[in-house]
Amino acid sequence: MSGEQQSKSIASPSSRGMDMCSSVAVNKAVMKQLYNQMLKQSNFCDTTVSFGEGDNWASMKAHWCVLVHSPYFQSMYRSGLREKQQGEVHIGIGKPEFVKMALTYLYTGKIFIEYSTIKDMLEVADYLQIDSLKADCSRYIRDVELTVENCLSLCFITSLYNIEGHSEVLEFIRAHLPEVMSQPEALKMSSDLVNALLSDPTLSYVPREDLFNFLIKWIEFDPEIRTKHFEDMFSLLDLSRMSLQFLTNVVNRCKFVKASEKCAKTSLEVEQVIRNGRGPVFADIDVLIVGGSLQNGDEQMFIYLIKENRWVPLSTLCNGNAVCVFDLIATVNCKGDELYYLNEEPRFRGPDGLMKFNKYNFKTKKSSSHEVPFKDNVDIRDGAYLAGIFALKEFNEICVITHNYMCNTSGNNEPAMVHAVFFDAEMSRIVSKTLVFKTFNPHAELLLSCCLARDRYLCVYVFNNNGGSVTNNEYQKFFVLDTHKKPNNEFQDFSRGSYRGDVIFPVGREIYVCTFINSSDSIGRFDLKKGKWSVFESPALHGIDENICGLGFFDNKVFAFIGDDEDIFVEECKMFDFKGNEWVPVAPLPRPLSCSIESFTVLSHKISSQYLTCHADCPHCKLAVLKQ
C-alpha cells in the first residue's frame, strides 16, 4: 500500500454508526433549568399551584411536565378539567409550607425530614400520591428509635398512611403495654386497637387489673362516643385473673359495669366463683433457674419452663431490678411467691455476726436485702460456707446447710463442721440447728453437695477434697434427714457402701452420686425407702462426650448445659430422661451465658403459674431477649 493510500485509509471515517448517550447529564441539566425557572417564577412555567386558605394562602408557578410525575396531577391533566385549561390548580389540604416542599421535591428529589414534621409531610405526600416521598418518610421512620413516649404516635402515622414498619411499632407497643397505657397519648387509641390489645392472648403478662383501669380511662376520655364499646370490651377481660378485693371494690362498683346488666351479672358471678374457692387453680410449674454473665458482661437469669420447653428472661419479671447471679444459692420460699438468694459470697455468717441474703418477690417484681443476727451461734464460725438452702413447705421452715471448708485454717486445730440451720418461713430468726458432721482431721478440706428429694428427704453428701492426705475415703459421708419425722432433726448416717462423687441429685425416691456425667466413673444410687446403695450402670448417661459446664435436675431428668471451649460460653442444653434412657436436645438458651464456675448456676424449683403469666409468644419476653 502506497503512502498516499495509507493516508487516505486512516483519514476515512468509519462506515459503522455509534449510539452515544449522555442522558444522565442532560436530564440533570434540564431538571436544574426547570427548577431555576420555578424558583424565579418564570413565564416558562405553564401552571400556577395555590394552597392554603385566607391569610395562610400562598402560590407558586410550576411546570405540568414535572407535576405529572405525581399520579394526582397526571389524572388531573389527562381529564381536561378546568385546572388544565386555566393553568391554575388549588390544593386544599396540608400546611402551605409542606405543600411547597412536596412540589419542590418533584423537581429535586431531595427533602429535609424531621420527627416533629413527619406527619405533616406524609399528609401531603399521601394526598398528592408522591410515592417516592412516602418511601423516604418510611425510611426515616424506620431509623427512629422506638420509645414508650413516641410509639403510639408512630403507630397512628404508620397505620394511617400505610407505612412500612407498622408491624414493628405494634410489636413494641405489645411488649411495653403497661408503660404505654400510662401515656396520655394512649387515650387516643382507636377502638380497633384497644379491642386488639384486650383480646390478644400473648399479652397475658399484663395484669388484668391494669387492663380494666385503662379501659375505664379510655371510655371516660370520650364517653359520648365510646360508652357503646364498653360492654363488648369488658367481655374480653378475664375477670377470674383479678384479685377478689379488686373485683369487689373496683369492678363491681364501676359506673359502667353497673349500667350494663350483662357486665354486672358477669362480674358478680365471677366474684361468687372465687369466694367459693372455685376460681382458677394456679398450678406449680416445674422450672430451672439458670444464671450467668452475658457476653457484654451484664448478669442475667433465665427461667426454663420444663413442660413447655421454653425460656423466660427473669429480667422481664423483675421490671429492671437487677438480680446478681454470682455464686447464687437460692430457693423458692414455702409460699412459692419469693426467691431467697445469697449472692455476695457463699458465706453463711460474716465477721459482723450477721447472715445477709436477698429476696425477690414474684408478685411485686422487686428485690430487697435482709439480715439475720447470728451472734449466739459460736460453733458456726465467721466465714462458714453455704452448701444449699431448701424450703420445707410442710413445716413452713427454711433449712440452710452450712460448713467450714477446712478445719485447720488458723492453726488452732478447730473442728470442721457441717450444720443444718432451720429458719422460720421469712428467714427472720433461727428456729433450731443440727450438727450433721464434725471432724478434727487437720488435712480435711470438706466440700458438700446436698439436695431435697420428694419435698421430704434432706440429703447431705460430704467428701474430702484433699484425697491424697486421707486414706480409705474417710470423709466420704452421706446423711439423710426425713423431715416428716420432725421435731427430731437428727440426720441418719448412710455412708457405708456409698460411692465417690462430687454431686448428688434426686431421681424419684433415689439419690444418685457421681463425679462427672461424661466420665467413666461408676454412679452410685441410694434407695431412700430401702436405705441401701447400689451401682447404676448406664452407658447412655455416660455417653455424652461434651464440655459440661452445669447440671440441673428435676424429677427423673438431668439437664446438662454444654459450653464452648473457645468462647467459654454456654447456650446449648441437653436432657437425659431416665425413663427413655437417652439424651435429647432442648430449647437453647436465649443468649449465651458464661460457663465459668464462679458465674454460672442452675437451680431447680417449682413456681406458681400465677407468677409466670407470659404466653409462649409473649412479645415482652421476645423483646427483652433481643435487647440483651
Long-range contacts (C-beta under 8 A, 24 or more apart in sequence): 31-107, 31-108, 34-63, 34-65, 34-66, 34-107, 35-107, 35-108, 37-63, 38-62, 38-63, 38-66, 38-104, 38-107, 46-87, 47-83, 47-87, 47-88, 47-89, 48-87, 48-88, 48-89, 49-89, 49-90, 49-91, 49-99, 49-103, 50-88, 50-89, 50-90, 50-91, 51-90, 51-91, 51-92, 51-94, 51-96, 51-99, 51-100, 52-95, 52-96, 52-99, 53-92, 56-95, 56-96, 57-96, 58-96, 58-100, 60-100, 60-103, 62-103, 66-106, 66-107, 67-103, 67-106, 69-106, 70-106, 70-128, 70-129, 70-130, 71-129, 72-127, 72-128, 72-129, 72-130, 73-128, 91-127, 91-128, 93-123, 93-124, 93-127, 94-120, 94-123, 94-124, 94-127, 95-120, 95-124, 98-123, 98-124, 99-124, 102-128, 102-130, 102-133, 105-130, 105-133, 106-130, 111-136, 113-137, 113-140, 115-144, 115-150, 118-157, 119-153, 119-157, 122-157, 122-160, 122-161, 122-163, 123-161, 125-161, 126-161, 134-161, 134-163, 137-161, 137-163, 138-163, 138-164, 138-165, 141-165, 146-172, 148-176, 148-179, 148-180, 148-183, 149-183, 151-176, 151-180, 152-180, 152-183, 152-185, 152-186, 152-188, 152-189, 153-185, 155-193, 156-188, 171-619, 171-623, 172-623, 173-197, 174-200, 174-202, 174-203, 174-619, 174-620, 175-619, 175-620, 175-622, 175-623, 175-624, 176-620, 176-623, 177-203, 177-206, 177-620, 178-206, 178-207, 178-210, 181-210, 181-211, 181-214, 186-214, 186-218, 187-217, 187-218, 187-221, 188-221, 189-218, 191-226, 191-229, 194-218, 194-229, 194-233, 195-229, 195-232, 195-233, 195-236, 198-233, 198-236, 198-237, 199-236, 201-615, 202-615, 202-616, 202-617, 202-618, 202-619, 203-615, 203-618, 203-619, 204-613, 204-614, 204-615, 204-618, 205-316, 205-613, 205-614, 205-615, 205-618, 205-620, 205-621, 207-241, 208-237, 208-238, 208-239, 208-241, 208-242, 209-242, 209-243, 209-246, 209-250, 211-237, 212-237, 212-242, 212-246, 212-250, 212-251, 213-250, 216-254, 216-256, 219-256, 227-256, 230-256, 230-260, 230-263, 231-260, 231-262, 231-263, 234-260, 234-263, 234-266, 235-262, 235-263, 235-266, 239-266, 239-267, 239-270, 240-270, 240-273, 240-274, 240-279, 240-280, 241-280, 244-271, 244-274, 244-275, 247-271, 247-274, 282-608, 282-609, 282-610, 283-608, 283-609, 284-336, 284-606, 284-607, 284-608, 284-609, 285-606, 285-607, 285-608, 285-609, 285-612, 286-554, 286-555, 286-604, 286-606, 287-604, 287-605, 287-606, 287-607, 287-612, 288-552, 288-554, 288-559, 288-602, 288-603, 288-604, 288-605, 289-314, 289-330, 289-339, 289-601, 289-602, 289-603, 289-604, 289-605, 290-550, 290-552, 290-561, 290-589, 290-593, 290-600, 290-601, 290-602, 290-603, 291-323, 291-325, 291-328, 291-593, 291-600, 291-601, 292-325, 292-570, 292-593, 292-594, 292-595, 292-599, 292-600, 292-601, 293-325, 293-593, 293-594, 293-596, 293-599, 294-591, 294-592, 294-593, 294-594, 294-628, 295-569, 295-591, 295-592, 296-628, 298-628, 299-323, 299-324, 299-325, 299-326, 299-599, 300-325, 300-591, 300-593, 300-628, 301-325, 302-589, 302-590, 302-591, 302-593, 303-607, 303-612, 304-559, 304-573, 304-586, 304-587, 305-612, 306-554, 306-557, 308-616, 309-586, 309-587, 310-587, 310-616, 311-587, 311-589, 311-590, 312-612, 312-614, 312-618, 312-621, 313-590, 313-621, 313-624, 313-625, 313-628, 315-624, 315-628, 316-614, 316-618, 316-620, 316-621, 316-624, 317-362, 317-365, 317-611, 317-612, 318-360, 318-365, 318-366, 318-367, 319-365, 319-366, 321-360, 321-365, 321-366, 321-367, 322-367, 323-358, 323-360, 323-367, 325-599, 325-601, 326-598, 326-599, 327-598, 327-601, 328-601, 328-603, 329-386, 329-387, 329-388, 329-389, 330-389, 330-603, 331-389, 331-390, 331-391, 331-398, 331-603, 331-605, 332-391, 332-605, 332-606, 332-607, 333-391, 333-398, 333-425, 334-391, 334-392, 334-393, 334-396, 334-397, 334-398, 334-425, 335-425, 336-606, 336-607, 336-608, 336-611, 337-361, 337-362, 337-363, 337-608, 337-611, 338-362, 340-389, 340-391, 340-398, 340-427, 342-386, 342-389, 346-385, 346-386, 347-383, 347-384, 347-385, 347-386, 348-374, 348-380, 348-384, 348-385, 348-386, 348-400, 348-402, 348-421, 349-374, 349-377, 349-380, 349-381, 349-382, 349-383, 349-384, 349-402, 350-382, 350-383, 351-382, 351-383, 353-382, 357-427, 362-607, 362-608, 362-611, 363-611, 370-427, 370-428, 372-423, 372-427, 372-428, 372-429, 372-430, 374-430, 377-421, 377-430, 377-433, 379-417, 379-419, 379-435, 380-417, 380-419, 380-421, 380-433, 381-414, 384-419, 387-418, 387-448, 387-449, 387-450, 387-460, 388-448, 388-450, 388-451, 390-450, 390-452, 390-458, 392-422, 392-452, 392-455, 392-458, 392-483, 393-455, 394-455, 394-456, 394-483, 394-484, 395-483, 395-486, 396-424, 396-425, 397-422, 397-423, 397-424, 397-425, 397-431, 398-422, 398-423, 398-424, 398-425, 398-427, 399-423, 399-458, 401-436, 401-448, 401-450, 401-458, 401-460, 403-446, 403-448, 403-462, 404-446, 405-445, 405-446, 405-447, 406-444, 406-445, 406-446, 407-439, 407-440, 407-441, 407-442, 407-444, 407-446, 408-442, 408-443, 408-444, 413-440, 413-442, 415-439, 415-440, 416-440, 416-441, 416-444, 416-446, 418-446, 418-448, 418-460, 418-462, 420-458, 420-460, 420-481, 420-489, 420-491, 422-489, 432-487, 432-489, 434-481, 434-489, 434-490, 434-491, 436-460, 436-462, 436-479, 436-491, 437-462, 437-477, 437-479, 439-475, 441-470, 441-474, 441-475, 443-469, 443-470, 444-470, 444-475, 446-475, 447-502, 449-501, 449-502, 449-503, 449-504, 450-504, 451-504, 451-505, 451-506, 451-511, 451-553, 452-506, 453-506, 453-509, 453-511, 453-528, 454-506, 454-508, 454-509, 454-528, 456-482, 456-483, 456-484, 457-481, 457-482, 457-483, 457-506, 457-511, 457-528, 458-483, 458-491, 459-504, 459-506, 459-511, 460-491, 461-498, 461-501, 461-504, 461-513, 463-500, 463-501, 463-502, 473-500, 476-500, 478-504, 478-511, 478-513, 478-526, 480-528, 494-526, 494-531, 494-533, 496-533, 497-532, 497-533, 498-524, 498-526, 498-533, 499-523, 499-524, 499-533, 499-535, 500-524, 503-551, 505-551, 505-553, 505-558, 506-553, 507-553, 507-555, 507-556, 507-578, 508-555, 508-556, 512-536, 516-548, 517-541, 517-542, 517-544, 517-548, 517-551, 517-558, 517-560, 517-576, 518-542, 518-544, 518-545, 518-546, 518-548, 538-581, 540-576, 540-581, 540-582, 540-583, 541-576, 541-581, 543-583, 544-574, 544-576, 544-583, 547-595, 549-595, 549-600, 550-595, 550-600, 550-601, 550-602, 551-602, 552-602, 552-603, 552-604, 553-604, 554-604, 559-586, 559-602, 561-589, 561-595, 561-600, 561-602, 563-595, 564-592, 564-595, 567-592, 568-594, 568-595, 568-596, 569-593, 569-594, 569-595, 570-594, 570-595, 570-600, 590-625, 590-628, 591-625, 591-628
